[in-house]
């Protein structure tokens, strides 16, 4: 089976390219389950209920978050009511949200999704290693395919988590830095690993924000709103192939979809829909 994990979705440009590209990408790459980190989806910071619904409608099956999880307070109701969105499991127990999700893939295989927050250069949180052990012990024995989104700053933190979970999870994929790393690999125990899968959003930017705004604040110390940029929008993700019986990863590769490619995928889906409508006798097609 094939799992796609989409890197940090930044603002409206990030959401739009997911909406345009994802259905075609799922079809052309035969993807069984899509997970997306969406903590920057609302204007570059946080997630709203409307953003959540938009991404789910686009074809995302499960949403992970990170240190900006509660930036938009209205998302709390979604975290408490929906079963396909998770908080970092090493947040306090009474923090809103679920420690893990079990989502059924297109092929009928159940996949566990876990989110963790790193501690090096990050806000103070509980131990991610202790937290992931606790969560893994709670998973049903029948769930063999497990994906961990480790939202962390330091590559050393991420590499340690990958090694710690090697053989116990199908994939440990890093998010948060918005910069993709070229270290995708299958670890000795069968766990797919990558330090950071990168950003889905505008690359003519500084980590998704307007270059001029970031420069002004840096050079003058003038408080400036870091608006989401608009140019060179790309969808970045990691595609992992997993043996559903053992939960071991067999392949991992980086995925990059440009705006032009997203438009082509969207056009392909529209053509298929028109053809299906004609076959069903819809005169409007």
C-alpha positions as CSV (number, residue, x, y, z in Angstrom):
1,X,0.0,0.0,0.0
2,X,1.0,3.6,-0.6
3,X,0.9,6.4,2.0
4,X,1.4,10.1,1.1
5,X,2.4,12.6,3.8
6,X,2.1,16.2,2.7
7,X,4.4,18.7,4.3
8,X,3.4,21.9,6.1
9,X,0.5,23.5,4.2
10,X,1.1,27.3,4.2
11,X,-1.9,29.6,3.8
12,X,-4.3,29.9,1.0
13,X,-1.8,29.1,-1.8
14,X,-0.9,25.8,0.0
15,X,-4.6,24.9,0.4
16,X,-5.4,25.7,-3.2
17,X,-2.6,23.5,-4.7
18,X,-3.7,20.6,-2.5
19,X,-7.3,21.1,-3.7
20,X,-6.2,21.2,-7.4
21,X,-3.6,18.4,-7.4
22,X,-4.5,15.8,-4.8
23,X,-7.3,13.9,-6.5
24,X,-5.2,13.5,-9.7
25,X,-2.1,12.6,-7.7
26,X,-4.0,9.9,-5.7
27,X,-5.2,8.4,-9.0
28,X,-2.0,8.6,-11.0
29,X,0.3,7.4,-8.1
30,X,-2.2,4.8,-6.8
31,X,-2.2,6.3,-3.3
32,X,-4.2,4.5,-0.5
33,X,-4.0,7.1,2.3
34,X,-3.2,10.8,2.5
35,X,-1.9,12.5,5.7
36,X,-1.2,16.3,5.8
37,X,0.4,18.6,8.3
38,X,-1.9,21.6,8.3
39,X,-0.8,23.7,11.2
40,X,0.1,26.7,9.0
41,X,-3.0,26.5,6.8
42,X,-4.9,29.5,8.1
43,X,-3.0,32.6,6.9
44,X,0.3,30.9,7.7
45,X,-0.4,30.0,11.3
46,X,-3.0,27.7,12.7
47,X,-6.0,25.9,11.3
48,X,-9.7,26.9,11.2
49,X,-12.7,24.5,10.9
50,X,-13.3,25.8,7.4
51,X,-9.7,25.0,6.4
52,X,-10.1,21.5,8.0
53,X,-13.3,20.9,5.9
54,X,-11.6,22.2,2.7
55,X,-8.6,19.9,3.1
56,X,-10.8,16.8,3.9
57,X,-13.0,17.6,0.9
58,X,-9.8,17.8,-1.3
59,X,-8.9,14.2,-0.4
60,X,-6.8,14.4,2.8
61,X,-7.7,11.5,5.1
62,X,-5.9,12.6,8.3
63,X,-4.5,15.9,9.6
64,X,-1.5,16.4,11.8
65,X,-0.6,19.6,13.5
66,X,2.3,21.1,15.5
67,X,3.4,24.0,17.7
68,X,0.8,26.4,16.2
69,X,-2.1,23.9,16.8
70,X,-4.1,26.3,19.1
71,X,-3.3,29.5,17.3
72,X,-6.9,29.6,16.0
73,X,-9.1,28.9,19.1
74,X,-12.1,27.8,17.0
75,X,-10.2,24.6,15.9
76,X,-10.7,23.2,19.4
77,X,-14.2,22.0,18.6
78,X,-12.9,20.1,15.6
79,X,-10.1,18.6,17.6
80,X,-12.6,17.3,20.2
81,X,-15.2,16.0,17.8
82,X,-13.4,14.6,14.7
83,X,-11.5,11.4,14.7
84,X,-9.2,12.1,11.8
85,X,-7.1,15.0,13.2
86,X,-4.5,14.6,16.0
87,X,-2.6,16.8,18.4
88,X,1.0,16.1,19.4
89,X,0.8,13.2,21.7
90,X,3.4,14.7,24.1
91,X,1.1,17.6,24.9
92,X,-0.5,17.5,28.4
93,X,-3.3,14.9,28.7
94,X,-6.0,17.6,29.2
95,X,-4.9,19.6,26.1
96,X,-7.7,19.5,23.5
97,X,-7.4,16.7,20.8
98,X,-6.6,13.1,20.3
99,X,-3.2,11.4,20.8
100,X,-3.6,9.3,17.7
101,X,-6.0,8.4,14.9
102,X,-6.7,5.1,13.2
103,X,-7.9,5.8,9.7
104,X,-9.0,3.2,7.1
105,X,-7.2,3.5,3.8
106,X,-8.8,3.1,0.3
107,X,-7.5,-0.5,0.3
108,X,-9.3,-1.3,3.5
109,X,-6.1,-1.4,5.7
110,X,-6.2,0.5,9.0
111,X,-3.4,3.0,9.5
112,X,-2.5,4.6,12.8
113,X,-1.3,8.3,12.6
114,X,0.7,9.8,15.5
115,X,2.0,13.4,15.9
116,X,4.9,14.3,18.2
117,X,6.6,17.6,19.0
118,X,10.3,17.9,19.3
119,X,12.1,19.6,22.3
120,X,15.3,21.0,20.9
121,X,14.8,24.7,20.0
122,X,11.0,24.2,20.5
123,X,8.4,25.2,23.2
124,X,8.6,23.1,26.4
125,X,6.7,19.9,26.1
126,X,6.6,16.4,27.6
127,X,9.1,13.8,26.5
128,X,8.2,12.6,22.9
129,X,9.9,9.3,23.4
130,X,7.9,8.4,26.5
131,X,4.7,9.7,24.8
132,X,5.2,7.6,21.7
133,X,5.8,4.4,23.8
134,X,2.5,5.1,25.6
135,X,0.6,5.6,22.4
136,X,2.0,2.5,20.7
137,X,1.0,0.4,23.7
138,X,-2.6,1.7,23.2
139,X,-2.9,0.7,19.5
140,X,-4.9,-2.4,18.6
141,X,-2.6,-5.3,17.8
142,X,-4.3,-5.6,14.4
143,X,-2.9,-2.2,13.3
144,X,0.4,-2.9,11.6
145,X,0.8,0.3,9.5
146,X,1.9,3.3,11.7
147,X,2.9,6.7,10.5
148,X,4.6,9.2,12.8
149,X,4.8,12.9,12.0
150,X,7.7,14.3,14.2
151,X,7.3,18.1,14.2
152,X,10.7,19.2,15.3
153,X,13.4,21.7,14.6
154,X,16.7,19.8,15.0
155,X,17.7,17.1,12.6
156,X,19.5,15.3,15.5
157,X,16.2,15.1,17.3
158,X,14.5,13.6,14.2
159,X,17.2,11.1,13.5
160,X,17.1,9.9,17.0
161,X,13.4,9.4,16.8
162,X,13.7,7.5,13.6
163,X,16.3,5.2,15.1
164,X,14.2,4.8,18.3
165,X,11.1,3.7,16.4
166,X,12.9,1.7,13.7
167,X,11.1,-1.6,13.3
168,X,8.1,-0.4,15.4
169,X,6.6,2.1,13.0
170,X,6.2,2.1,9.2
171,X,7.4,5.7,8.8
172,X,8.8,8.5,10.8
173,X,8.6,11.7,8.8
174,X,9.7,15.1,9.9
175,X,7.9,18.4,9.5
176,X,8.2,22.0,10.8
177,X,11.3,23.4,9.1
178,X,9.6,23.9,5.7
179,X,12.8,22.8,3.9
180,X,12.9,19.3,2.4
181,X,15.9,17.1,3.2
182,X,17.5,14.7,0.9
183,X,18.0,11.9,3.4
184,X,15.0,9.7,2.7
185,X,15.8,6.1,3.5
186,X,14.6,2.8,4.8
187,X,16.2,2.1,8.2
188,X,17.5,-1.4,9.0
189,X,14.3,-2.4,10.9
190,X,12.0,-1.5,8.0
191,X,11.0,2.1,9.0
192,X,10.9,4.8,6.3
193,X,12.6,8.0,7.5
194,X,13.1,11.5,6.3
195,X,14.2,14.5,8.5
196,X,11.8,16.9,6.8
197,X,9.4,16.5,4.0
198,X,9.2,20.2,3.3
199,X,6.5,22.8,2.7
200,X,3.4,23.0,0.6
201,X,3.0,26.6,-0.4
202,X,4.8,29.5,-2.1
203,X,8.6,28.9,-2.6
204,X,9.2,32.5,-3.8
205,X,9.4,33.3,-0.1
206,X,11.1,32.9,3.2
207,X,9.5,29.7,4.6
208,X,6.2,30.7,2.9
209,X,6.2,34.3,4.0
210,X,6.8,37.5,1.8
211,X,10.5,38.1,1.5
212,X,10.2,41.9,1.8
213,X,8.2,41.6,5.1
214,X,10.8,39.3,6.7
215,X,13.7,41.5,5.5
216,X,12.1,44.7,6.8
217,X,11.6,43.1,10.3
218,X,15.1,41.6,10.3
219,X,16.9,44.8,9.2
220,X,15.0,47.4,11.1
221,X,13.4,45.5,14.1
222,X,10.1,47.2,13.0
223,X,7.2,44.9,13.9
224,X,5.9,43.6,10.6
225,X,3.1,41.2,9.7
226,X,4.7,38.3,7.9
227,X,2.1,37.9,5.1
228,X,1.9,34.6,3.2
229,X,3.7,34.9,-0.2
230,X,2.1,33.9,-3.5
231,X,4.7,32.9,-6.0
232,X,6.1,29.5,-7.2
233,X,3.6,27.4,-5.3
234,X,4.5,23.7,-4.9
235,X,3.1,20.7,-3.1
236,X,5.8,18.7,-1.3
237,X,5.3,15.3,0.2
238,X,6.8,11.9,0.9
239,X,5.4,8.8,-0.7
240,X,6.0,5.6,1.3
241,X,5.2,2.0,0.1
242,X,4.4,-0.3,3.0
243,X,3.8,-4.1,3.3
244,X,0.3,-4.0,5.0
245,X,0.8,-7.4,6.6
246,X,4.1,-6.6,8.4
247,X,3.9,-2.8,8.5
248,X,7.5,-2.6,7.1
249,X,8.3,0.1,4.6
250,X,9.6,-1.0,1.3
251,X,10.2,2.3,-0.5
252,X,10.3,6.0,0.1
253,X,10.6,8.9,-2.3
254,X,10.2,12.7,-2.3
255,X,7.3,14.2,-4.3
256,X,7.2,17.7,-5.7
257,X,4.2,19.0,-7.7
258,X,4.5,22.4,-9.3
259,X,1.6,24.7,-10.0
260,X,1.7,23.7,-13.7
261,X,1.6,20.0,-12.8
262,X,-1.2,20.7,-10.4
263,X,-3.2,22.4,-13.1
264,X,-2.6,19.4,-15.4
265,X,-3.8,17.0,-12.7
266,X,-6.9,19.1,-12.1
267,X,-7.6,19.2,-15.9
268,X,-7.3,15.4,-16.1
269,X,-9.9,15.0,-13.3
270,X,-12.3,17.5,-14.9
271,X,-12.0,15.6,-18.3
272,X,-12.8,12.3,-16.5
273,X,-15.8,13.9,-14.8
274,X,-17.2,15.3,-18.1
275,X,-16.7,11.9,-19.8
276,X,-18.5,10.1,-16.9
277,X,-21.3,12.6,-17.1
278,X,-21.7,12.0,-20.9
279,X,-21.8,8.3,-20.3
280,X,-24.5,8.8,-17.7
281,X,-26.6,10.8,-20.2
282,X,-26.2,14.2,-18.5
283,X,-27.1,16.7,-21.3
284,X,-25.2,19.5,-19.5
285,X,-21.9,17.8,-20.1
